[in-house]
Amino acid sequence: MCTFDFFVGATQDNQFALSNFQIDLFRRLWVEFRKGNQSIRLVSSNDLNIMPMRHFFDSITPLFYDLIPQEGRVLDIGSGGGLPGLPLAICCPEIKMTLIDSNRKKMSFVRHVVRTLALNQIRVLTDRVENLHVEKVYQKSFDVCVARAVTSIDTLVKWGAPLLKINGRLICFKGPEPDTEIDQAEDSIASCHCIVEKVLKVKDLDKMSKMCLVIIKKEGG
């Protein structure tokens, strides 16, 4: 079985069946990453052939735990080449997704993908996420913030909390042992009126926990 079919099967195994239209969008997204990676280092060249499992599957794991609303506003912090935002948008066409990163070349690639795949619910911002804190249109406006391979939990809380609605969630994609990072973020979590709601150990296809989703909930502020 090829890596793409493996990806599709794995989503079904997690009770999240992709439509034929969504499967086609993921195929096209894979093609765009292959082309884009020739001029911009979007992902490791070693990852391109296994991208559906290494990056697409990882990106949509919050959906397996009902962490992303089918409608609402989601912010992808430090989106880079569009991960996890692009895969999440393909799976959840009703959400309003904003992808932000300060890397102009990568954001240019993301804009190209949004146009090519007609992912019209996505807004792409080339900026630092901290700059959104002073814009009222973004303050306390998102239901969920996601961040994959960006920075520490401590920093993500400081960046994300001002942009979340009350009861909104920050989803941090982390390695299998996030406890030290969580401890180091304790003061920031408290001062931003947040709590660590749960830590989910995500098992890959080898049934080994290689990733955690650290879920931080905003309770006030």
N, C-alpha and C positions, 0 to 999 in steps of 0.2 A: 504494500500500500504506500502511495507517495505521501510526502509530508503534508500536502494540502488536504488530501482525503482524510488523513489522520486527524488533522485539525477539525474538519467538519464532523467527523465521527466523535471526537472528544467533546465538542459542544453538545451533541445529542446525548452523550453519556451523562452530561451534567444538566439534563432536562432543559436545555436551551436550544431548540431546533431553529436553524437558520432557514430562511426562505430561499428559493432559487435565485431571486433577485439579490438578496444579501450575499449569497455565495459568489455570484458573479462580481459584485462590488469588491469582495475580498480578493478574488483572482486579479482584478484590475489594479487594486491597491498594491498587490505584490509586484506586478509588472512595473508600476510607477516607482516603487522603491528600488527595484533592480536598475532601472534607467537612471534615477536620481543619484544613486550611490556611486555612479561612475564619475561624477564631478563634485559631489558633496559627501562627506562621511556621515551618513545618516545613522547607519548601524555598522557593526563590524562586518567586514567582507565574509568572514567565516559564518556569519549568521544568515546571510542572504538565502541560502538554499533551505534553511530550516526556519525561515522567518514566520511562517504561519503558526508553528508551535512555540517558537522561542519568544515571539513578540505579539502576534495577534491574540493567541490564546491567553497569554499572561494579561494582556490589556483588558480583556473582557471578563476576567475572573470575578470582579465585583458583581456582575450580573447574576452569577450563580448563587449569590447570597442575598439577592434583592436589595442591594445597597444603592442602586442607581434608579431614581424615579423614571418611569416611562415618559413623564412630562416634567417640565420644570427647567431650571437653569443649572448648568454644570460648567465649572471652570477647570481647564487642564493647565496646571502651573508648571512652567518650564517644559513646555510641550516638545521642544526640540524638533524632530522630524514628524511630529504628529502622534506620538504614542504616550499615553493610551487614547487620546482624544478621537482620532480618526476611527479606529475600530469600534469604540463605544458609540460614536455617531452612526455608524453603519447599522449597528444592532438596535439602536434606539432613535429612529427617525423623528420622533415627536419631541425630543428634548432640544432645548436651545443651548448649543455648545459653544463656549468661547475657548480658544487656544491662545496662550500667550507665551512668548519667549523673546529674548532680546537679540537672538541670532538672526540677522537679516537673511542670510542665504537659506537657512533652514525654513524660515517662515515664508520665503518666496516659493520654496518647494511645496510647502503645505497649501499655500494659496492655489498653486497649479493643480494639486490633487483635488482640492475642493471644487474648482471649476470643472475639471475633467470628469469627476465622478458625480457632479451636480449635487453635492452635499450642501444644500442651500441653507440648512439650519445652523451652519457653522460660521462663527465670526472669528477672524484671525487678527491678532494684535501683535505687532512687533514693538515690544516695550518690556520694561522691568515690572514685575507684578507689584512691587511696592508703590509704583506710581499710581496704581488704581485706588490706593487708599484715600487719596485726596479728591477723587472724582465721585460725586454723590450718586451718579447713575450706577456705580458698581458697589458702593458701600452697602453691606448687609443685603445683598441682592441674589446670592447664589444658594441653591439648595445643597449642592455638593461641590467640593473642590477635590481634585485628584492630582497626585504627583508621583511620578515613576522615575527613579534614578536621577533625582534632582539634587537634594541636599539633606541636611539633618532634620529630624522631626522637630527639634527646637525651632529651627529657622522656618520650617513649613507652617508651624502653628502661628508664628508672628506674621507671616505673609498671608495666610489663609483666613484666620479668624475674623479680621475686620471686614472681610468680603462675604462671610457666611450669614445667612439668616439665623435667627434663633431656632434651635433644633436642627440646624444644618450640620453636615458632616464633612470632615476632612479625611480622605482615604489616602494613606501613605503606603506605597508599595515598598516593602523592605525585605531584607534577607531573612534567613530562618531564625536568627537570634537578635531580635530588636530590643531586648530588655534594657541594655545599657543606654541606648538612645532615648528610650522612654523615660528612664530615670533622669537623664540629663535635661530633658525637656519639662520636668515636673513643675518648675517655677513658672515657665512661660505658659504652660497649659492652664495653670490656676489663675494667673493674672489675666489671661484672655477669656476667662469665664467658660472654660472647656473642661471636659473630662475624657479619659480614655474609656471609651464605651466597650470595646472588645478588641482582641487580637486574634485574627483568624490564621491558622496555619494551612496554607494552600498546598495540596499534594499534586505533584506533577504525574505524568503517566507511569513513572517508575514507582509510584506510591510512596515517594519520599518527600518530606516537607522541605522545599527549597525556597519558599517565599512566604512571607507573612503580609497580611493586610492589617495595618494598624488603623483602627477606626476611632477618630476623635470627634466628639459631639460638642457643639456649642450650646451652652445652656442659658447664657445671659450676655449682657454687655451691649 
